[in-house]
Amino acid sequence: MNSYRIGVDIGGTFTDLVMMNESTGELRLVKMSSTPSDPSVGFLNTVVRALRESKVAAADVSYNVHGTTVATNTLIEGKGARTALVATEGFRDVLEIARQIRPRLYDIFCEKPKPVILRNRCYGVPERLDYAGQVLSPLDEESVRDVAGRMKEAAVESVAVCLLHSYVNPSHEKRVRAVLREELPGVFLSISSDLCPEMREYFRASTTAINAVVMPIVTRYLENLENRLARLGVGVGLHLMTSAGGVMASDVAKREPVHLIESGPAAGVIATRYLGDLVGTRDVISFDMGGTTAKLGLVEGGNVKIAPHFEVGSAAVAESKGAGYPVRTPVVDLWRSAPAAGASPGSIPEARCGSGRGAAAPIRVRPVTEKARRNRASPTPTWCWVGSTRTISSGGSRRSIRSWRKRRSENWPAGWVWAWWRRPTGSSRSPTPT
């Protein structure tokens, strides 16, 4: 009896499946529209179609692996769970303070990303360890129970726990987790000593907070997907691609979904390396264009570069620029474009050069049409650069400053949306839209 391996990747527009006969190596490809409201429906649709067209029984599936963007889309869209943070007393502002670096050093209007957990849901509990893990102040468990009561009133779904020096001695964090389980049954819990047992408080707290924010969404998604596969008759366990290009079981992914942030894009780079081996090329560039973003990866000398950390926010990037939330987990080093750079029908930018020295180069961006909206699973919003003028007073004189911000055009009036790009070098005047 033949056995089959299945791989499914869900993107913003399409869900793709590859099914391989392990005996013959025969491949079958299936592409169907994604279902953003419930990605597991699109997953199941491709599996059912592949099995039906190949006349294969669900019980013959021997391996099932999945690349998903559920975790990263949750963060990019700001649809994470209602989360709280428990920190050492006096350190509850760790996410608010963050770091001193900014995305644009000399931009006085630059705004840091909002903390992934709001300050009114960050709590401090009395306890203290020194750098060697020795207890300076014991954990006040009554304070933890009091914090749990306040979390219950705030309808918290998930909790991140990050205490000072817990990477050396995790005993206080584990005790906090035990108390919260007693007081808040059903609430999801993440502790930093399990996810990121290393020094540097903000990085550890950010990684734990990201895990806590996406955990309820990812867990419910995977449980729903596993139930649907079980009803279909697929008996093998579900595996997930990780950000570093590896594979983890779904049970582990439910506890540590932070490892799934770059699940789908990482799989493409690993496949590119394999393809390069087949054709005898050790230096390969992978380019993955989807309906939401475009990703580029590099295979150099037959090796995929793995970065020790990355940032996730409006997009996930391996370079640390202060524009997002740092995540201290291994990730395939990818260059990722802004959200509007994907293959979006009806939203392809059209550039037009200006005339004369120092002329501005306006870019016309066509918004997604109604026909495209009907044909697409989930239209990608168009982005453009919009200028605004602020007047300031300095030394008795007034001066206008032109600033530029990225704006979504999905809710703008129909017609052409004009976006203005930076003037060429040598021009002293700021461009003024007509």
C-alpha positions in Angstrom: 0.0 0.0 0.0 1.3 3.4 -1.0 1.8 6.2 1.6 1.7 9.9 1.0 3.4 13.0 2.4 1.4 16.3 2.4 2.7 19.8 2.8 0.4 22.8 3.0 1.3 26.5 2.9 -1.3 29.2 3.6 -0.8 32.7 2.4 -2.9 35.8 2.3 -4.4 35.0 -1.1 -3.8 31.3 -1.9 -3.4 28.0 -0.1 -1.0 25.7 -1.8 -0.6 21.9 -1.3 2.0 19.4 -2.5 1.3 15.7 -2.1 4.1 13.2 -2.8 3.8 9.4 -3.3 6.6 8.1 -1.1 6.9 4.9 -3.3 7.1 6.5 -6.7 8.0 10.2 -6.0 5.0 11.4 -8.0 3.8 14.9 -7.0 0.4 16.5 -7.1 -0.1 20.2 -6.7 -3.2 21.9 -5.6 -3.8 25.7 -5.4 -7.1 27.2 -3.9 -8.2 30.5 -2.5 -7.4 31.1 1.2 -10.2 31.7 3.7 -9.0 34.5 6.0 -11.9 34.2 8.3 -10.9 30.6 9.2 -7.6 29.5 7.5 -8.3 25.9 8.5 -11.2 25.8 6.0 -8.8 26.6 3.1 -6.3 24.0 4.4 -9.0 21.3 4.5 -10.3 22.2 1.1 -6.9 21.6 -0.5 -6.5 18.3 1.3 -9.9 17.1 0.3 -9.4 18.0 -3.3 -5.9 16.4 -3.5 -7.2 13.2 -2.0 -10.2 13.1 -4.3 -8.3 13.8 -7.5 -5.6 11.3 -6.6 -8.2 8.7 -5.4 -6.2 8.3 -2.2 -7.7 7.4 1.2 -7.1 9.9 4.1 -5.7 7.0 6.1 -2.9 6.6 3.6 -1.4 10.0 4.6 1.8 9.2 6.5 3.1 12.7 7.2 1.5 16.1 7.3 3.5 19.4 7.6 2.2 22.9 7.5 3.7 26.4 6.9 1.5 29.1 8.4 1.3 32.9 8.6 -1.3 32.9 11.3 1.1 34.1 14.0 2.8 36.9 12.0 -0.6 38.1 10.6 -2.0 38.3 14.1 0.9 40.7 15.1 0.9 42.7 11.8 -2.9 43.2 12.0 -2.9 43.9 15.7 -5.4 41.2 16.5 -3.6 39.5 19.3 -5.2 38.2 22.5 -5.9 40.4 25.5 -2.6 39.9 27.4 -1.1 40.9 30.7 2.5 41.0 31.9 3.9 40.0 35.4 7.3 41.5 36.1 9.5 42.1 39.2 8.2 44.9 41.3 9.6 48.2 39.9 10.2 46.8 36.4 6.7 46.7 34.9 7.6 49.4 32.4 10.2 47.2 30.7 8.0 47.1 27.5 7.2 50.8 27.6 10.8 51.9 28.0 12.1 49.4 25.4 15.4 50.7 23.9 16.8 54.1 23.0 17.3 53.3 19.3 14.8 54.6 16.8 13.9 53.5 13.2 15.0 56.9 11.9 17.6 58.6 14.1 17.2 62.2 12.9 13.4 62.2 12.4 12.1 64.3 15.3 8.5 63.1 14.5 9.4 59.4 14.6 7.1 57.4 16.7 8.1 54.1 18.4 5.7 51.2 18.1 3.1 50.9 20.8 4.0 48.3 23.5 2.6 44.9 22.6 1.0 44.8 26.1 -0.7 48.0 27.4 0.8 49.5 30.5 -2.5 49.2 32.5 -2.1 45.4 32.1 1.5 45.2 33.3 1.8 44.3 37.0 4.8 44.1 39.4 5.1 41.5 42.2 7.6 41.7 45.1 10.5 39.3 44.6 14.2 39.7 43.7 17.1 37.5 42.5 20.7 38.6 42.1 22.8 38.1 38.9 23.9 34.6 40.2 20.3 33.5 40.9 20.5 33.8 44.7 17.3 34.9 46.3 17.5 38.4 47.7 13.7 38.8 48.4 11.3 35.8 48.4 8.3 35.8 46.1 5.2 37.3 47.7 2.6 34.8 46.6 -0.3 36.8 48.1 0.7 39.6 45.9 0.6 37.2 42.9 -3.0 36.1 43.9 -4.0 39.8 44.2 -2.6 40.5 40.7 -4.5 37.4 39.4 -7.8 38.9 40.7 -7.1 42.1 38.9 -6.4 40.2 35.7 -9.7 38.4 36.1 -11.5 41.7 36.3 -9.7 42.9 33.2 -10.8 39.7 31.3 -7.2 38.8 30.4 -6.9 35.8 28.0 -3.1 35.3 28.2 -0.3 36.2 30.6 3.5 36.7 30.1 5.8 36.3 33.1 9.2 37.8 33.0 11.1 38.2 36.3 14.7 39.5 36.8 17.5 37.0 36.4 15.0 34.1 35.8 17.3 32.8 33.1 19.7 31.7 35.9 17.1 30.6 38.5 13.6 30.0 37.1 12.0 29.0 40.5 10.1 32.2 41.1 8.7 32.3 37.5 7.6 28.7 37.8 5.9 29.4 41.1 4.1 32.4 39.6 2.9 30.2 36.8 1.6 27.6 39.3 -0.3 30.3 41.3 -1.8 31.8 38.2 -3.0 28.3 37.0 -4.8 27.9 40.3 -6.4 31.4 40.3 -7.0 31.7 36.5 -7.9 28.3 35.0 -8.2 28.4 31.3 -5.8 31.4 30.9 -2.8 30.9 28.6 0.6 31.3 30.4 4.1 32.0 29.0 7.2 32.3 31.1 10.5 33.8 29.9 12.7 31.1 31.4 11.1 28.5 29.1 11.1 30.6 25.9 14.2 32.8 26.1 16.5 31.9 29.0 19.2 34.5 28.4 20.2 37.9 29.7 18.9 41.3 28.5 15.6 42.0 30.1 13.8 43.8 27.3 14.5 41.2 24.7 13.4 38.4 27.0 10.3 40.3 28.0 9.4 41.1 24.4 9.9 37.5 23.2 7.7 36.3 26.0 5.0 38.9 25.4 4.9 38.1 21.7 4.4 34.4 22.5 1.6 35.3 25.0 -0.2 37.6 22.5 -0.4 35.0 19.7 -0.7 31.8 21.8 -4.6 31.8 22.2 -5.1 32.5 18.5 -2.5 29.9 17.3 -3.7 27.3 19.8 -7.4 27.6 18.8 -6.4 27.5 15.1 -4.3 24.3 15.5 -6.9 22.6 17.6 -9.6 23.4 15.0 -7.4 22.2 12.2 -6.5 18.9 14.0 -10.2 18.3 14.7 -11.1 18.8 11.1 -8.3 16.5 9.9 -9.3 13.8 12.4 -12.9 13.9 11.1 -11.6 13.6 7.6 -9.7 10.4 8.6 -6.1 11.7 8.6 -4.6 9.9 11.5 -1.0 11.3 11.6 -0.1 14.2 13.8 0.3 17.7 12.4 3.8 19.3 12.2 4.6 23.0 11.7 7.5 24.7 9.9 9.5 26.9 12.3 11.1 30.3 11.6 14.5 28.7 11.5 13.5 26.2 8.8 12.9 23.2 11.1 9.8 21.3 12.0 8.0 21.0 15.3 5.0 19.0 16.5 1.7 20.9 17.0 1.7 20.2 20.7 5.0 22.2 21.0 3.8 24.9 18.6 0.8 25.5 20.9 3.1 26.2 23.8 5.7 28.2 21.9 4.0 29.8 18.9 6.7 32.5 18.8 8.8 30.0 16.8 6.1 30.2 14.0 6.4 33.9 13.2 8.3 33.2 9.9 7.0 29.7 9.4 5.8 30.0 5.7 8.6 32.2 4.3 11.3 30.0 5.9 10.0 26.9 4.1 10.5 28.6 0.7 14.2 29.2 1.4 14.8 25.6 2.5 13.1 24.4 -0.7 15.3 26.8 -2.7 18.4 25.2 -1.2 17.2 21.7 -2.1 16.4 22.8 -5.6 19.9 24.3 -5.9 21.4 21.0 -4.8 19.4 19.2 -7.6 20.7 21.5 -10.3 24.2 21.7 -9.0 24.1 25.3 -7.8 25.2 26.3 -4.3 24.5 30.0 -4.6 20.8 30.7 -5.1 18.4 33.6 -4.4 14.8 32.8 -3.5 12.0 35.2 -4.2 8.6 34.6 -2.7 5.8 37.0 -3.8 2.4 36.6 -2.1 -0.7 38.6 -1.7 0.5 40.4 1.4 4.3 40.7 1.2 7.3 39.7 -0.9 10.2 37.9 0.6 13.8 37.4 -0.6 16.2 34.9 0.8 19.9 34.0 0.1 21.5 30.6 -0.1 25.3 31.1 -0.2 27.7 28.2 -0.6 24.8 25.8 0.0 24.1 27.3 3.4 21.0 29.2 4.6 21.9 32.1 6.9 20.2 31.8 10.2 19.9 35.0 12.3 19.7 34.7 16.1 16.9 37.3 16.4 14.6 39.5 14.4 11.9 42.2 14.7 8.3 41.8 14.0 5.8 44.6 13.6 4.4 46.0 10.3 6.7 43.3 8.8 9.2 40.8 10.1 12.9 41.7 9.5 16.1 40.1 10.7 17.9 43.5 10.9 17.2 45.2 14.3 16.1 48.8 13.5 13.8 49.6 16.4 10.7 49.7 14.2 9.2 46.6 15.6 9.2 44.2 18.6 12.4 42.1 19.0 12.1 38.3 19.1 15.0 36.3 20.4 14.5 33.1 18.4 16.4 31.8 15.4 15.0 32.7 12.1 16.0 32.3 8.4 17.5 35.6 7.4 15.0 37.2 5.0 14.5 40.5 3.3 10.9 41.4 3.5 9.1 44.2 1.7 6.4 46.5 3.1 2.9 45.2 3.2 1.8 46.7 -0.1 4.5 45.1 -2.2 2.8 41.7 -2.7 1.1 40.5 -5.8 -2.1 42.6 -5.3 -4.4 42.7 -8.3 -5.3 46.2 -9.2 -2.8 47.8 -6.8 0.4 47.8 -8.9 2.3 51.1 -8.5 2.8 53.2 -11.7 5.8 55.6 -11.5 6.0 58.9 -13.5 9.2 61.0 -13.6 8.9 64.7 -13.2 10.6 67.2 -15.6 13.3 69.8 -14.9 16.0 69.8 -12.3 14.9 68.8 -8.9 11.3 67.9 -10.1 9.4 65.6 -7.9 8.5 62.1 -9.0 4.9 61.4 -8.1 3.8 57.7 -8.0 0.3 56.9 -8.9 -1.2 54.0 -6.9 -4.4 52.4 -8.3 -6.6 51.3 -5.4 -8.0 47.8 -5.4 -11.1 47.7 -7.8 -14.4 46.2 -6.9 -13.8 43.4 -9.4 -10.6 42.6 -7.8 -12.3 42.6 -4.4 -14.8 40.1 -5.6 -12.1 37.8 -7.1 -9.7 37.9 -4.2 -9.9 36.1 -0.9 -8.7 39.1 1.1 -7.8 42.3 -0.8 -4.4 43.8 0.3 -4.7 47.4 1.3 -2.7 49.9 -0.8 -0.2 52.1 1.0 1.2 55.4 0.0 3.4 58.2 1.4 1.4 61.3 2.4 2.9 64.7 3.3 1.9 66.9 6.1 3.1 70.4 7.2 3.8 71.5 10.7 4.6 75.1 11.8 7.0 75.6 14.7 8.5 78.7 16.4 12.2 79.0 17.0 14.1 82.2 18.0 11.2 84.5 17.1 10.8 83.1 13.6 8.3 80.6 12.3 9.2 77.7 10.1 7.3 75.0 8.3 8.5 71.4 8.5 7.4 68.8 5.9 7.0 65.3 7.3 6.0 62.1 5.5 3.9 59.3 6.9 2.7 56.0 5.5 -1.1 55.9 5.1 -3.5 53.2 4.1 -5.6 54.0 1.1 -8.2 51.3 1.3 -10.8 53.7 2.8 -9.9 56.7 0.5 -12.4 57.9 -2.2 -12.4 56.0 -5.5 -10.1 57.1 -8.2 -6.3 57.7 -8.3 -4.4 58.2 -5.1 -1.3 60.4 -5.5 1.8 59.6 -3.4 4.9 61.8 -3.5 8.4 60.4 -3.2 11.6 62.2 -2.0 13.0 64.8 -4.4 16.3 64.0 -6.1 19.6 65.1 -4.5 20.4 68.8 -5.1 16.9 70.1 -4.7 16.4 72.5 -1.7 12.7 72.8 -2.0 10.1 70.3 -0.7 7.7 68.8 -3.2 4.2 70.2 -3.1 1.3 68.0 -4.4 -0.9 69.6 -7.1 
